[in-house]
Amino acid sequence: MCTFAGFAAEPTETGEKGKAFNPGEVILHHVADSHEWHWFSTDNSNFVTYLPVFAYEPGRGLSSFSSEKLAEGKTYGNFKLEHEKLVTLDGGKVYDFSITKNVAALAMSSLLLVFIFASVAKSYNRRVGQAPSGLQSLLEPFVVFIRDEVGKKSIGPKYERYMPYLLTVFFFIWFNNLLGLTPGAANLSGNIAVTMALALITLLITLFSANKNYWGHIFAPPGVPWPLYIIMVPVELVGVLVKPFSLMIRLFANITAGHIIILSFISLIFIFRSSATGFIAVPFGLFISMLELLVAVLQAYIFTLLTAMYIGSAVEEHHHDEAHSPDNDFGTAEQRGGGSNLAHLTRPDVAAH
């Protein structure tokens, strides 16, 4: 996300009147996906990695070429880019399967996660029964925290089967949030398609894990007169979809908003074209950048916690009212090993003495 590359490349007044600086266009260019990876610019050149384009046209087949052929408004064959959207010159239908900036960032961050945790797993195998060290000691507190404070408390006894997903989604979001703050990086976790995919996976896991008690609360809400089912059942079904939708929007909005704020502060320097503005804009931009480091882990934690809570509500067992009746209190206490002295003293033969 937060690279200042685009700003250096913006036209300025150097003897002849250049194009006016457009902060909205620059900011959207930095937070949006693209068919090329723009690292940084100098006065004379741009440092760009051009990515492969794969386009399928019905009736014409698949075309593949470098995005360099479409750079700077150029056309290639029957294709051109309009606001980073691949279109055809004749207005025909085209399906874009290109390796965009976010797709490349997704592949690299996934490989990074695999490499890191494969290394940690090997460390655990080599140091059985020993205190953690190195990268293992850095990541273990987060793993234990997600297990004890998120998985166990939100899901309950069945938490272990869901820990691989909870840990994966936590570290995936956290790492990509941090990578998005580095100069030249992609805004992956601020892409609505990525957050939608994560929310959809959460929804599918929740639905396929749901027990009859969960579905019973949806299609036969307890304590509700049956005529009201006509209203309550659709409301409950909408609620099932709203939960992952809120996950998608929350992560997307928070990450994107932080990036836009930082870029907006930097844009002030180029809008007013005064170095004095930098003494105000740069400190505020740095402050927001430091705050984003906290937001990066916080948003990963919130997404993981809410995911665990949704799964927990789906696998929660039904508790019968009779299990909590006064007649069963002492028996239950004796089975737990607690309150046995009180139960013993209430026996008639003992109380008589």
N, C-alpha and C positions, 0 to 999 in steps of 0.2 A: 504494500500500500504506500506507505508514507515516504515516497521518494521525492526529492526536490528537482528531479531531472527535467520535468516538463517546464519548470519555471525558467531555467537557464536558456531553454530553446525558444522562449517566447520572443516575438519581435519587439524591438524598442526603437525609439527615435534616435537614429544615428545619421544625422545630416538630412535624411529624407524621412518623410512621415511614414512610419510603419503601421502595421495592423494593430488596432487597439487591443489591449490585454483583456481577455474575457475570462474572469475567474471561474464562472460556472462551467464553461467548457473544459478548462484545465482540470478542475476538481473532478468532474464526472469522468474525464479520461483516465484519471489516476485510480478511481475506485471501481471502474467498470472493467469487464473482460475485454480482451482484444486478441487479434490474430497474430500479434507480434509481441515480443518481450522487450520493452524499452527500458534500458538500464539507466543511462544518464546521457546528458548532452553537453557539448562545449559550444563555443561560438562558431566553430567551423564544421563540426560533425556530430552525428548521433550514434550512440553505441546501442545497437539493436540486435536481438536474436530473432530471426524470421522463422516462423513455425510452419509445419506442413498443413496444407489445406486439402481436405477430402470432401468433394461435393458430388452428390448423386442427382442426376436429372432423369426423370422418367422418360424412357424412350431413347435417351442418349447414353446412359450408363454412368459409370464412376469416373471422375476426373481427379487427379492429384497433382499438386504443384506447390511451390514455395509461396508463402504470403508476401514475399518481396515483390512478386509480380503485380500485386494489388496495392502496394504501398503508395502513399501520397496521391490517392485518387486515381491511380492507373487502372486500366482494364486489362483483362487477360482472357482470351477466348470469348466466352459468353458471360463472364463474371465480373463483378465489381463489388466494392464494399461501400455501404451506406450506413454511416454511424456504427461501424463494426459489425454490420449485418450483411451476410453474403446474399446478393441478389443477382438475377440474370438480366442481361441487357434487353432480351426480348419479352421480359415479364413472365416467363415460364416458372414453373414450380422447381424448387431446388431444396435438397435436404443436406444440411451442413453437418458433417461429421469431423470437422477439423480439430486438430490438437491446438486448442487456444491456450492463452496464458494461464488461466485457472486450471485447465486440464493438466498442463505440464507441472504446475505447482502442486496439484493433488498427487500426481505420481511421485514427485520428488519428496514431498512430506511423508507420504506412505512408506517409501523406501527408507527414509530417515528413521521413522518410528520402528520399522522392522529391524533395522540395524541396531538401534539403541537397546531395544528390549531383548533382542537375541543376545547381545553382549551381556546384559544384566542377567539373563537366564543362565548363561555359561558361568557367570560369576557365582551364582547361587549353587550350581552343581559342583564347582571347585571348592567352595568355602562352606561346606555343610557343617552346621553347628558353630560357625564362627561369626563374629560381628561383621556387619556389612562394611564395605569400603568403596571408595571411588564413586562411580556413577550409581552403583547399587545403593549406597548410603544416601545419595541425594534423592532418589526416586522412591525408596521404600516408605518414608513417612507419608507420602501422598497415596501410595497404594494402601497402606494400613488405614489411613483416614477414610478413604472411599469405602473400604470394606467395613470398618466398624461404625462410622458415623452416617454413612449413606446406605450401604447395602443392608446391613443387619437391622438397622432401626426402621428403615422404610419398607423393606420387603418381608423380613422375618426369617423363620427357619429355612425357607427355600432360597435364601439369598445367593448361595454358592453357584447355582447354575446360571445366574445372571451376571456374576462378577466379570467374566471376560468382556461382555458388551459394555458394562458400566465403565470399566477401566479403559477400554478402547475409545469410547466416545469422549471421556474426560481428557485423556492425553491427546487425542486427535484435535479437539477443539482448542485446547490450551496451546499446543505447539503451533498450530496454524495461526492463532491469534498473535503469538509472539513473532512468528515469521512475517506476518503482515505488517509489523512495525519496523522492519528493517528496510533500509533504502533499496529501491528497485524491486521489492518483493510484490507478490500478487495479493489481492484482497480476497483470499479464498473463503474465510469464514464470514465475510460480508457479502457473499454471493447468495442470492435467494434460492438458487437451484441446489446449492450444497446444503444449506440449512433445511430445505424442504426434504431432501433425501434422508438426512439424519432424523427428522421428525417422522417421516414415513416408516423408517425402520423401527423407531420406538412404537409407533402405532401398531405395526404388524406383530411385534413381539408381545405387546400388551394383549392384543386380541387373541392370538394363538395360545397365550398362557392363561387366559381367563377361565375360571371355573364356573360351575352352574350358579353359584351364589352371585357372581358378578353379573351374569346375564339375567338372573332373576330380578336383581335390582333395576335393570334397564327395562325389561318387558313386563314385569309385575312389581312395580315399586311398593314396598311394604308400607302399610298404614294409609294407603290411598284408596278411596272408593273406586270400584271398577269402572264406573262411567267416566272418571277422570283419566283413565288410561289413554283415551283418545288424544288428550293433550300431553300427558306426562311422558308417554313412550317416545313421541317425536322429539320432545325436549331432551330426554336422556340420550337419544341417538345423536342429536346435534352436539351435545356435551362431549360425547366420545370423540368427535372430529375436531371440536374446538380446542381440546387440550394439546394435541400435537401441533395444531395451527399456531397456538400461542407460543410454543417452543420455537417454531420456525421464525416467526416475526420478531420475537424478543432478541434472539441471537443476531439475526440480520440487522435489525434496527440499531442495537447498541454498538456493534462493531463498526458499522458504516457511519453512524453519527460521530463517533470519536475521530475517525479518519477525516471526515469532512470538516470538523472543527479545527483540527491541526492545520489542514491545508488552507482553511479560510484565514487563519492568523498569518500564515506565510504570504498569502495573496495580498494582504494589506500593504506589504512592502512594494509590490509591483503596481498596485493600484495608485498609491500616493507618490511612488517613485522618489522616496525620501529615505535616506539612511537613518534618520531620526526615528522613523516608524519602526525600524528594526529593533530598537531598544525596548519597545513595548511588545511588538508582535512575537519576537523570538523567545523571550522569557515565558510568555503565556503559552506559546507553542510547545516549549520544552516541558512546562508544567503539565499540560494535557497529555504529552507523550509519557511522562512518568505515571500519570494517573491511568493511562491505558495499560500499563504493565499490571496494575491491580485489576483492572476490568478484564484483562485477558484470562486470568485464573478464576476470577469471580463468575464470569459468564460460563466458563467450562463447568464450574461447580454447580451453578444454578441449573443448567441443562441436565447434568447428571442426576442431581437430587430430584428434580421434577420427574425425570424418567423413572427413577427408582420408586417414587411415590405412585406413579400411574401403574407400574407393574405390581407394586404391593397391593393396591386396591383390587387388582384383577385376580390375584392368587390368594387373597385373604379368605380364610375359612369362616363359615357361618357359625356364630355363637348362639346356642339355644338359651332361651331365657331360664329354662329349668336348671341349667347348669349353675346358675347363680342364686337359686332359691335357698331359703334358710335351712331346709331339711338336708341339703347337700353340703352346707358350709363346712361342717366338722369333718365329714368324710373326705372332702377335697383337701382340707388342711393336713389331714393325716397322710394322704397320698403324697403331698408335697414335702412331708417331713417337718412341717411347721404347724404349731398349734396343737400338737399331740397331747401335751400336758393338760391343756384346757379340756380336750375331748375326754381324757381319762378321768378328770375330776368330775365331769358331768354324768358319768355312769352312776345309776341308782345305788348299786352296792357300795361304791366307793364314797358317794356323797353321804351315805348313812353313817359312815364312820367319822 
